[in-house]
Amino acid sequence: MAIVISPAASDALETFLAQRAALAEASENTLTAYRGDVVEFLVFMTGHKGGPQGIAPLTDLSVSDMRSWMAHARAGGLGARSLSRKLSAVKSFYRWLAEREDFDPTAVLSARAPKYQRKLPRPLPEDAARAVLETVELQSDKSWIGARDTAVMTLLYGCGLRISEALGLKVKDAPLPVSLRIVGKGGKERLIPVIDAARDAVQSYLRLCPYAADPDSPLFRGARGGALSARQIQKTMERTRMQLGLPATATPHAMRHSFATHLLAAGGDLRAIQELLGHASLSTTQTYTEVDAARLMEVYNRTHPKA
């Protein structure tokens, strides 16, 4: 028999999500993930506490209840990293719920996330990143599509844009200015210096694009004239990396990682790189220092083998 959470709990969750959206603290993808994670938690607690009984049972959770949920999730095959993400979403909801319902959320907020080995970004070497920019246009027999894909990849590697940010540009944003205002995750705005190569690549694409340049239409068009999808760029990158013999980690997002890593290796300031990438926390950007150290040790071990 399917377990259904109470209407009161469901309404509380939707109100929480609506407020997060109104405050522009989370992107649509983040809100969707929050909804799924919190609903899973509420479904478990509904069954664990004995059926839908409104908000009251949810305001009286114990440390034991939290341990039961986490044990249930791990037993279902959920990894430590995924459980940590779900716990973060549940804590965000409970902080909000505790303020609204005036109860002590300590049992929920004190739950410790399981430890996991954080995955480091996998940037491309500088010569490989340049090879991608030089080769990506060869993946299509239509010159305008080749120019389009080159422009997108140049924005990812040359300006550190997320693929969603590059594909979110409008025709009215071109010709690209010296500094481009980008609205990233959670509505966070940042100014990105636009290198000459990126401006030139976009202009080359626009000169060849066969579709009308309506100011409010997407800058990057698909083959049939609609908005270009991220999946299409991913497929192009797959063909490019196969041609170049690059590993599966060579993805469009790896081009953004490469931008940050190569900038750091050239002496870039960590705080400035954080601003360029649009990271909310410096700790996220500090991951790139770990990448640089890991690459250094790899070179050291390769050139100075142990006796």
C-alpha positions as CSV (number, residue, x, y, z in Angstrom):
1,M,0.0,0.0,0.0
2,A,1.4,3.4,-1.0
3,I,2.1,5.8,1.8
4,V,0.7,9.3,1.3
5,I,1.9,12.3,3.2
6,S,-0.7,14.5,4.9
7,P,-2.1,17.5,3.0
8,A,-0.7,19.8,5.7
9,A,2.8,18.5,5.2
10,S,2.5,18.7,1.4
11,D,1.2,22.3,1.7
12,A,4.0,23.2,4.0
13,L,6.6,21.9,1.6
14,E,5.1,23.8,-1.4
15,T,5.0,27.0,0.6
16,F,8.7,26.5,1.6
17,L,9.6,26.0,-2.1
18,A,7.6,28.9,-3.2
19,Q,9.4,31.2,-0.7
20,R,12.8,29.9,-1.8
21,A,11.9,30.6,-5.4
22,A,10.5,34.1,-4.6
23,L,13.7,35.0,-2.8
24,A,15.8,33.8,-5.8
25,E,17.9,31.6,-3.5
26,A,17.6,28.5,-5.6
27,S,17.4,27.6,-9.3
28,E,14.5,25.6,-10.8
29,N,16.7,22.5,-10.9
30,T,17.6,22.9,-7.2
31,L,14.0,23.4,-6.2
32,T,13.0,20.2,-8.1
33,A,15.8,18.3,-6.3
34,Y,14.6,19.8,-2.9
35,R,11.1,18.7,-3.6
36,G,12.1,15.1,-4.4
37,D,14.4,14.8,-1.5
38,V,12.1,16.2,1.1
39,V,9.1,14.2,-0.2
40,E,11.1,11.0,0.2
41,F,11.9,12.0,3.8
42,L,8.3,12.9,4.6
43,V,7.0,9.6,3.1
44,F,9.4,7.6,5.2
45,M,8.6,9.6,8.4
46,T,4.8,9.2,7.7
47,G,5.1,5.5,7.6
48,H,7.7,5.5,10.5
49,K,5.4,7.6,12.7
50,G,2.2,5.6,11.8
51,G,0.4,7.3,8.9
52,P,-0.5,10.8,7.8
53,Q,-1.3,12.9,11.0
54,G,-0.7,16.4,9.9
55,I,2.3,18.5,10.9
56,A,2.5,17.6,14.6
57,P,4.4,14.3,14.3
58,L,7.0,16.0,12.0
59,T,7.7,18.6,14.7
60,D,8.6,15.9,17.3
61,L,11.3,13.9,15.6
62,S,14.1,12.3,17.7
63,V,17.7,11.5,16.9
64,S,16.6,7.8,16.7
65,D,14.0,8.8,14.0
66,M,16.7,10.4,12.0
67,R,19.0,7.5,12.3
68,S,16.2,5.2,11.1
69,W,15.7,7.3,8.0
70,M,19.4,7.4,7.2
71,A,19.8,3.7,7.8
72,H,16.8,3.0,5.5
73,A,18.3,5.2,2.8
74,R,21.6,3.5,2.9
75,A,20.0,0.0,3.0
76,G,18.2,1.0,-0.2
77,G,21.6,1.5,-1.9
78,L,21.9,5.3,-1.6
79,G,25.5,6.4,-1.6
80,A,27.0,8.7,1.1
81,R,27.3,11.6,-1.3
82,S,23.6,11.4,-2.3
83,L,22.5,11.0,1.3
84,S,24.5,14.0,2.3
85,R,22.7,16.0,-0.3
86,K,19.3,14.8,0.8
87,L,20.1,15.6,4.4
88,S,21.0,19.1,3.5
89,A,17.7,19.6,1.7
90,V,15.8,18.2,4.8
91,K,17.7,20.5,7.1
92,S,16.8,23.5,5.0
93,F,13.2,22.6,5.1
94,Y,13.2,22.0,8.8
95,R,14.9,25.3,9.6
96,W,12.1,27.0,7.8
97,L,9.4,24.8,9.3
98,A,10.7,25.3,12.9
99,E,10.4,29.1,12.5
100,R,6.9,28.7,11.2
101,E,5.6,26.2,13.7
102,D,7.8,27.3,16.7
103,F,9.4,24.0,17.6
104,D,13.0,22.8,18.4
105,P,14.5,21.2,15.3
106,T,17.8,20.1,17.0
107,A,17.2,16.4,16.4
108,V,17.1,17.0,12.6
109,L,19.7,19.7,12.4
110,S,22.2,17.8,14.5
111,A,22.1,14.7,12.2
112,R,25.6,14.3,10.8
113,A,26.1,13.6,7.1
114,P,28.1,10.5,6.2
115,K,31.7,11.1,5.2
116,Y,32.5,10.6,1.6
117,Q,35.5,11.2,-0.7
118,R,34.7,14.4,-2.6
119,K,35.2,14.1,-6.3
120,L,37.7,16.5,-7.8
121,P,37.0,18.2,-11.0
122,R,38.7,16.6,-14.0
123,P,40.0,19.4,-16.2
124,L,41.7,18.9,-19.6
125,P,45.4,19.7,-20.1
126,E,45.9,23.0,-21.8
127,D,46.9,21.5,-25.1
128,A,43.8,19.2,-25.1
129,A,41.5,22.1,-24.3
130,R,43.0,24.0,-27.3
131,A,42.6,20.9,-29.5
132,V,38.9,20.7,-28.6
133,L,38.4,24.3,-29.7
134,E,40.2,23.6,-33.0
135,T,38.4,20.3,-33.7
136,V,34.8,20.8,-32.5
137,E,33.8,22.6,-35.8
138,L,34.8,19.5,-37.8
139,Q,32.0,17.4,-36.2
140,S,29.3,18.9,-38.5
141,D,29.2,19.2,-42.3
142,K,27.3,22.5,-42.0
143,S,29.7,25.4,-41.5
144,W,27.2,27.4,-39.4
145,I,26.7,24.6,-36.9
146,G,30.5,24.1,-36.7
147,A,30.9,27.8,-36.0
148,R,28.1,27.6,-33.4
149,D,29.7,24.7,-31.5
150,T,33.0,26.5,-31.5
151,A,31.5,29.6,-30.1
152,V,29.8,27.7,-27.3
153,M,32.9,25.8,-26.4
154,T,34.9,29.0,-26.4
155,L,32.5,30.6,-23.9
156,L,32.9,27.6,-21.6
157,Y,36.7,27.5,-21.7
158,G,37.5,31.1,-22.4
159,C,35.0,32.7,-20.0
160,G,34.2,29.9,-17.5
161,L,30.4,29.9,-18.3
162,R,28.2,27.0,-17.3
163,I,26.6,25.4,-20.4
164,S,23.2,26.6,-19.2
165,E,24.5,30.2,-19.0
166,A,26.0,30.1,-22.5
167,L,22.8,28.6,-24.0
168,G,20.7,31.2,-22.1
169,L,22.2,34.1,-24.0
170,K,19.9,36.0,-26.4
171,V,20.6,37.6,-29.8
172,K,20.4,41.0,-28.1
173,D,23.5,40.1,-26.0
174,A,25.6,40.2,-29.2
175,P,28.0,41.5,-30.2
176,L,29.3,40.5,-26.8
177,P,30.6,43.4,-24.7
178,V,34.0,43.5,-23.0
179,S,32.2,42.5,-19.8
180,L,29.1,40.3,-19.8
181,R,26.5,40.3,-17.0
182,I,25.5,36.7,-16.2
183,V,22.7,35.5,-14.0
184,G,23.8,32.2,-12.6
185,K,22.5,29.7,-10.1
186,G,20.0,31.1,-7.6
187,G,19.7,34.4,-9.5
188,K,23.3,35.3,-8.5
189,E,24.7,38.0,-10.9
190,R,28.3,38.3,-11.9
191,L,30.4,40.2,-14.4
192,I,32.5,38.1,-16.8
193,P,35.4,39.5,-18.8
194,V,34.8,38.4,-22.4
195,I,38.0,37.5,-24.2
196,D,38.5,38.5,-27.9
197,A,38.4,34.9,-29.0
198,A,34.9,34.4,-27.6
199,R,33.6,37.6,-29.1
200,D,35.1,36.7,-32.5
201,A,33.7,33.2,-32.3
202,V,30.2,34.4,-31.6
203,Q,30.3,37.0,-34.4
204,S,31.6,34.3,-36.9
205,Y,28.7,32.1,-35.9
206,L,26.1,34.9,-36.3
207,R,27.4,35.8,-39.8
208,L,26.7,32.2,-40.8
209,C,23.5,31.4,-38.9
210,P,20.6,31.0,-41.3
211,Y,17.9,32.0,-38.9
212,A,16.4,35.5,-38.3
213,A,18.2,37.4,-35.6
214,D,15.2,38.5,-33.5
215,P,16.7,40.3,-30.4
216,D,14.8,38.2,-27.9
217,S,15.4,34.8,-29.5
218,P,18.1,32.4,-28.3
219,L,21.6,33.3,-29.5
220,F,22.4,29.7,-30.2
221,R,20.0,27.8,-32.4
222,G,19.5,24.1,-33.0
223,A,19.5,22.7,-36.5
224,R,15.8,23.3,-37.0
225,G,15.9,26.8,-35.6
226,G,14.8,26.2,-32.0
227,A,16.9,26.8,-28.9
228,L,20.0,24.7,-28.9
229,S,19.9,22.0,-26.2
230,A,22.7,21.1,-23.8
231,R,22.4,17.5,-24.9
232,Q,23.3,18.5,-28.5
233,I,26.5,20.1,-27.3
234,Q,27.3,17.1,-25.1
235,K,26.9,14.8,-28.2
236,T,29.2,17.1,-30.2
237,M,31.8,16.9,-27.4
238,E,31.5,13.1,-27.4
239,R,32.4,13.0,-31.1
240,T,35.2,15.5,-30.5
241,R,36.8,13.6,-27.7
242,M,36.6,10.3,-29.7
243,Q,38.4,12.0,-32.6
244,L,41.1,13.4,-30.2
245,G,41.4,10.2,-28.1
246,L,40.4,12.0,-24.9
247,P,38.9,10.3,-21.9
248,A,35.2,10.2,-21.0
249,T,35.8,12.9,-18.5
250,A,36.3,15.4,-21.4
251,T,32.8,16.9,-21.2
252,P,31.5,20.4,-21.9
253,H,31.6,21.1,-18.1
254,A,35.2,19.9,-18.0
255,M,35.9,23.0,-20.3
256,R,34.7,25.2,-17.4
257,H,36.8,23.3,-15.0
258,S,39.8,23.7,-17.3
259,F,39.2,27.5,-17.4
260,A,39.4,27.7,-13.6
261,T,42.3,25.2,-13.2
262,H,44.5,26.8,-15.9
263,L,43.8,30.3,-14.6
264,L,44.8,29.2,-11.1
265,A,48.0,27.6,-12.4
266,A,48.9,30.8,-14.1
267,G,48.7,32.7,-10.8
268,G,45.1,33.7,-10.7
269,D,43.7,34.9,-7.3
270,L,41.4,32.3,-5.8
271,R,38.8,34.9,-4.6
272,A,38.7,36.4,-8.1
273,I,38.2,33.0,-9.7
274,Q,35.4,32.4,-7.3
275,E,33.7,35.5,-8.5
276,L,34.3,34.6,-12.2
277,L,32.8,31.1,-11.7
278,G,29.8,32.4,-9.6
279,H,30.5,30.0,-6.7
280,A,28.5,30.9,-3.6
281,S,31.2,29.5,-1.3
282,L,35.0,29.9,-1.5
283,S,35.3,26.3,-0.4
284,T,33.9,25.2,-3.7
285,T,36.5,27.1,-5.6
286,Q,39.2,25.8,-3.3
287,T,38.6,22.4,-4.9
288,Y,40.7,23.6,-7.8
289,T,43.8,24.0,-5.5
290,E,43.4,20.4,-4.7
291,V,43.3,19.6,-8.4
292,D,46.5,21.5,-9.0
293,A,48.2,19.7,-6.1
294,A,47.0,16.4,-7.4
295,R,48.4,17.1,-10.9
296,L,51.7,18.2,-9.4
297,M,52.1,15.0,-7.4
298,E,51.2,12.9,-10.5
299,V,54.0,14.6,-12.5
300,Y,56.4,14.2,-9.6
301,N,55.6,10.5,-9.2
302,R,55.9,9.9,-13.0
303,T,59.2,11.7,-13.3
304,H,60.7,10.6,-10.0
305,P,59.8,6.9,-9.6
306,K,60.6,5.2,-6.4
307,A,63.6,2.9,-6.4
